[in-house]
Amino acid sequence: MTPSPSKDSAVFTGPERALDRRVHAWLEHTPRTGWKAWVVELAAFTAKQAWACVFGAAMLAVVVAARLWWPDDTALARNDALTLAALAIQVVMVTTRLETLRELRVVILFHLAGTLMEIFKTEVGSWAYADDGVLRLGQVPLFSGFMYAAVGSYLVRVYRLFDLRFDRYPRQWLTAGVAAAIYLNFFTHHYLADLRWPIMLGVVVVFGRCVMHFRVFRRRLRMPVLCAFGLVAVFIWLAENISTWAHAWTYPNQAEGWHPVSASKLGSWFLLMIISVVLVTWVYPPRPVAGLRGVVGKQEEREAGVPGHPDSRPASPAAPIDINRR
């Protein structure tokens, strides 16, 4: 992992700083050019993504473990066990400082917004949970809110691990309006016209020119933000397939037996990403790319210091590298 070279970047947690120093002590000796350098960048990218997914991965592991090994005749219902496990994961994340209190605020927002939608969606029959346990609101077991919280945890961690910057990010009041329209349509389309496609067009118009810049190890790359939303939506859809296989919840067409979730759900997850990003920007306002190059240039002078020192970080190129040209 590589912290941002800029002064205003999000601060690493204590465990992340310790891990960062150890990783740098090894990576300082890796090649800086050629295909081996790109392998190092790919490994760093993968490691950062895995670290950002730690909350969601732990939740998914618990869901699968409960599906495979939780006995049906135990006194504690499986859904209640999942809720207690999810709460334990959250407590561990905070107490070990793998997650900051600032990030916990975002996670709670996701939890509340997700639980509210879950209560409505189960009432109208969009999906269903097993009818067991006491830790529930209506038909919704409380662990379901942690599934949305896992998305929030991933986004805030990616924000600081990759030192995200944005070029031509739309005005926040505009993004908030789009997010509100998406969230309301999740409810109103059951009674009124489904506006997801007009809203999708609005998302393209609002975010179409926005480019995300992110730092991996030595290189800073960039990607259209809509592409990033789409890629994350794909991975959430894959996790959803695993979760429904594990009977965490069931769609109506899976009542007679499990089969893959329809790819049409990708559109819903893509729209959910817009809501997610807007919630994150309430806590971490989008940072512009302007001024980053000068800061990086000064940082390179300090990066020749002692490997592993908090101020000793691998060099970054003066200009972003366009991932689309590689």
TAWOCOR-V603236 format. One record per residue. N is the residue number from 1. PHI is phi in whole degrees, -180 to 180 (999 if undefined). NEAR is the number of other C-alpha atoms within 12 Angstrom. Layout:
# TAWOCOR-V603236
n:N phi:PHI near:NEAR
n:N phi:PHI near:NEAR
This chain:
# TAWOCOR-V603236
n:1 phi:999 near:44
n:2 phi:-135 near:48
n:3 phi:-70 near:43
n:4 phi:-67 near:40
n:5 phi:-78 near:43
n:6 phi:-89 near:32
n:7 phi:-72 near:18
n:8 phi:-97 near:20
n:9 phi:-76 near:25
n:10 phi:-65 near:29
n:11 phi:-83 near:30
n:12 phi:-70 near:31
n:13 phi:-76 near:26
n:14 phi:-56 near:18
n:15 phi:-59 near:21
n:16 phi:-68 near:28
n:17 phi:-64 near:26
n:18 phi:-63 near:21
n:19 phi:-65 near:24
n:20 phi:-61 near:34
n:21 phi:-65 near:27
n:22 phi:-67 near:21
n:23 phi:-64 near:30
n:24 phi:-64 near:33
n:25 phi:-60 near:23
n:26 phi:-86 near:19
n:27 phi:-70 near:29
n:28 phi:-60 near:28
n:29 phi:-97 near:15
n:30 phi:-87 near:23
n:31 phi:-61 near:17
n:32 phi:-102 near:21
n:33 phi:-137 near:14
n:34 phi:84 near:11
n:35 phi:-67 near:13
n:36 phi:-65 near:15
n:37 phi:-64 near:21
n:38 phi:-70 near:21
n:39 phi:-64 near:20
n:40 phi:-62 near:28
n:41 phi:-62 near:30
n:42 phi:-65 near:21
n:43 phi:-64 near:21
n:44 phi:-66 near:29
n:45 phi:-62 near:27
n:46 phi:-64 near:20
n:47 phi:-64 near:24
n:48 phi:-64 near:32
n:49 phi:-63 near:29
n:50 phi:-63 near:20
n:51 phi:-67 near:31
n:52 phi:-67 near:31
n:53 phi:-88 near:33
n:54 phi:-59 near:29
n:55 phi:-66 near:39
n:56 phi:-63 near:36
n:57 phi:-65 near:28
n:58 phi:-64 near:30
n:59 phi:-62 near:38
n:60 phi:-64 near:37
n:61 phi:-64 near:25
n:62 phi:-65 near:33
n:63 phi:-62 near:38
n:64 phi:-67 near:25
n:65 phi:-62 near:23
n:66 phi:-65 near:27
n:67 phi:-66 near:24
n:68 phi:-85 near:16
n:69 phi:-126 near:15
n:70 phi:-75 near:21
n:71 phi:-72 near:14
n:72 phi:-73 near:15
n:73 phi:-98 near:10
n:74 phi:-75 near:14
n:75 phi:-68 near:14
n:76 phi:-89 near:19
n:77 phi:-63 near:23
n:78 phi:-60 near:36
n:79 phi:-63 near:36
n:80 phi:-67 near:30
n:81 phi:-63 near:32
n:82 phi:-64 near:39
n:83 phi:-64 near:31
n:84 phi:-65 near:27
n:85 phi:-66 near:27
n:86 phi:-64 near:34
n:87 phi:-64 near:29
n:88 phi:-63 near:21
n:89 phi:-60 near:31
n:90 phi:-64 near:35
n:91 phi:-64 near:19
n:92 phi:-63 near:18
n:93 phi:-58 near:27
n:94 phi:-80 near:24
n:95 phi:-68 near:17
n:96 phi:-89 near:17
n:97 phi:63 near:22
n:98 phi:-74 near:33
n:99 phi:-136 near:38
n:100 phi:-85 near:28
n:101 phi:-64 near:21
n:102 phi:-64 near:24
n:103 phi:-70 near:38
n:104 phi:-61 near:31
n:105 phi:-60 near:24
n:106 phi:-66 near:35
n:107 phi:-60 near:37
n:108 phi:-65 near:28
n:109 phi:-59 near:31
n:110 phi:-63 near:36
n:111 phi:-61 near:31
n:112 phi:-67 near:24
n:113 phi:-63 near:31
n:114 phi:-70 near:31
n:115 phi:-64 near:28
n:116 phi:-59 near:27
n:117 phi:-68 near:29
n:118 phi:-61 near:35
n:119 phi:-60 near:27
n:120 phi:-69 near:24
n:121 phi:-66 near:26
n:122 phi:-72 near:27
n:123 phi:-66 near:19
n:124 phi:-91 near:20
n:125 phi:85 near:20
n:126 phi:-66 near:22
n:127 phi:-158 near:26
n:128 phi:-144 near:29
n:129 phi:-114 near:35
n:130 phi:-61 near:26
n:131 phi:-88 near:22
n:132 phi:-144 near:26
n:133 phi:89 near:25
n:134 phi:-113 near:23
n:135 phi:-86 near:24
n:136 phi:-155 near:26
n:137 phi:-118 near:24
n:138 phi:64 near:22
n:139 phi:-93 near:30
n:140 phi:-107 near:35
n:141 phi:-67 near:35
n:142 phi:-67 near:36
n:143 phi:-67 near:41
n:144 phi:-62 near:43
n:145 phi:-63 near:35
n:146 phi:-71 near:42
n:147 phi:-67 near:43
n:148 phi:-71 near:39
n:149 phi:-61 near:39
n:150 phi:-63 near:41
n:151 phi:-66 near:47
n:152 phi:-63 near:44
n:153 phi:-61 near:46
n:154 phi:-60 near:40
n:155 phi:-66 near:43
n:156 phi:-70 near:45
n:157 phi:-73 near:40
n:158 phi:-60 near:42
n:159 phi:-55 near:37
n:160 phi:-92 near:40
n:161 phi:-64 near:38
n:162 phi:-103 near:41
n:163 phi:47 near:40
n:164 phi:-65 near:40
n:165 phi:-130 near:40
n:166 phi:-132 near:32
n:167 phi:-107 near:27
n:168 phi:61 near:22
n:169 phi:-69 near:32
n:170 phi:-65 near:28
n:171 phi:-60 near:19
n:172 phi:-66 near:24
n:173 phi:-65 near:15
n:174 phi:-72 near:19
n:175 phi:-66 near:33
n:176 phi:-64 near:24
n:177 phi:-65 near:21
n:178 phi:-65 near:35
n:179 phi:-63 near:34
n:180 phi:-63 near:24
n:181 phi:-64 near:28
n:182 phi:-63 near:35
n:183 phi:-64 near:30
n:184 phi:-65 near:27
n:185 phi:-66 near:27
n:186 phi:-59 near:33
n:187 phi:-94 near:26
n:188 phi:-73 near:19
n:189 phi:-67 near:19
n:190 phi:-75 near:17
n:191 phi:-122 near:12
n:192 phi:-121 near:12
n:193 phi:-64 near:14
n:194 phi:-81 near:18
n:195 phi:-102 near:24
n:196 phi:-63 near:30
n:197 phi:-72 near:19
n:198 phi:-60 near:17
n:199 phi:-66 near:29
n:200 phi:-59 near:28
n:201 phi:-64 near:18
n:202 phi:-62 near:22
n:203 phi:-62 near:34
n:204 phi:-63 near:25
n:205 phi:-65 near:18
n:206 phi:-72 near:27
n:207 phi:-103 near:32
n:208 phi:-59 near:23
n:209 phi:-92 near:19
n:210 phi:-79 near:29
n:211 phi:-122 near:32
n:212 phi:-99 near:36
n:213 phi:-107 near:37
n:214 phi:-141 near:41
n:215 phi:-98 near:44
n:216 phi:-97 near:42
n:217 phi:-116 near:39
n:218 phi:-96 near:42
n:219 phi:-114 near:35
n:220 phi:-112 near:34
n:221 phi:-110 near:33
n:222 phi:-143 near:31
n:223 phi:-155 near:30
n:224 phi:-58 near:27
n:225 phi:-64 near:32
n:226 phi:-64 near:29
n:227 phi:-66 near:23
n:228 phi:-63 near:27
n:229 phi:-57 near:33
n:230 phi:-64 near:25
n:231 phi:-65 near:20
n:232 phi:-65 near:30
n:233 phi:-60 near:28
n:234 phi:-63 near:27
n:235 phi:-69 near:26
n:236 phi:-65 near:33
n:237 phi:-63 near:28
n:238 phi:-64 near:22
n:239 phi:-64 near:32
n:240 phi:-64 near:34
n:241 phi:-62 near:29
n:242 phi:-65 near:28
n:243 phi:-66 near:33
n:244 phi:-70 near:32
n:245 phi:-60 near:27
n:246 phi:-81 near:32
n:247 phi:64 near:31
n:248 phi:-63 near:41
n:249 phi:-153 near:36
n:250 phi:-139 near:29
n:251 phi:-84 near:30
n:252 phi:-54 near:21
n:253 phi:-79 near:18
n:254 phi:-107 near:22
n:255 phi:-62 near:18
n:256 phi:-89 near:9
n:257 phi:154 near:15
n:258 phi:-75 near:21
n:259 phi:-150 near:21
n:260 phi:-54 near:22
n:261 phi:-67 near:27
n:262 phi:-57 near:21
n:263 phi:-64 near:19
n:264 phi:-64 near:15
n:265 phi:-68 near:23
n:266 phi:-58 near:25
n:267 phi:-63 near:28
n:268 phi:-65 near:28
n:269 phi:-69 near:33
n:270 phi:-62 near:35
n:271 phi:-67 near:40
n:272 phi:-62 near:41
n:273 phi:-61 near:40
n:274 phi:-64 near:42
n:275 phi:-59 near:38
n:276 phi:-61 near:40
n:277 phi:-64 near:39
n:278 phi:-64 near:36
n:279 phi:-63 near:36
n:280 phi:-65 near:37
n:281 phi:-69 near:32
n:282 phi:-67 near:21
n:283 phi:-98 near:25
n:284 phi:-118 near:28
n:285 phi:-58 near:24
n:286 phi:-58 near:34
n:287 phi:-100 near:29
n:288 phi:-78 near:24
n:289 phi:-78 near:29
n:290 phi:-53 near:19
n:291 phi:88 near:20
n:292 phi:-69 near:32
n:293 phi:-63 near:22
n:294 phi:-64 near:19
n:295 phi:-65 near:24
n:296 phi:-63 near:30
n:297 phi:-59 near:20
n:298 phi:-69 near:22
n:299 phi:-64 near:27
n:300 phi:-60 near:23
n:301 phi:-68 near:19
n:302 phi:-84 near:21
n:303 phi:-76 near:24
n:304 phi:-86 near:18
n:305 phi:-77 near:19
n:306 phi:-71 near:17
n:307 phi:-59 near:23
n:308 phi:94 near:26
n:309 phi:-68 near:24
n:310 phi:-55 near:28
n:311 phi:-95 near:27
n:312 phi:-102 near:29
n:313 phi:-132 near:40
n:314 phi:-63 near:44
n:315 phi:-66 near:34
n:316 phi:-120 near:36
n:317 phi:-65 near:27
n:318 phi:-66 near:20
n:319 phi:-126 near:24
n:320 phi:-62 near:29
n:321 phi:-99 near:21
n:322 phi:-78 near:19
n:323 phi:-63 near:20
n:324 phi:-74 near:12
n:325 phi:-98 near:9
n:326 phi:-102 near:10
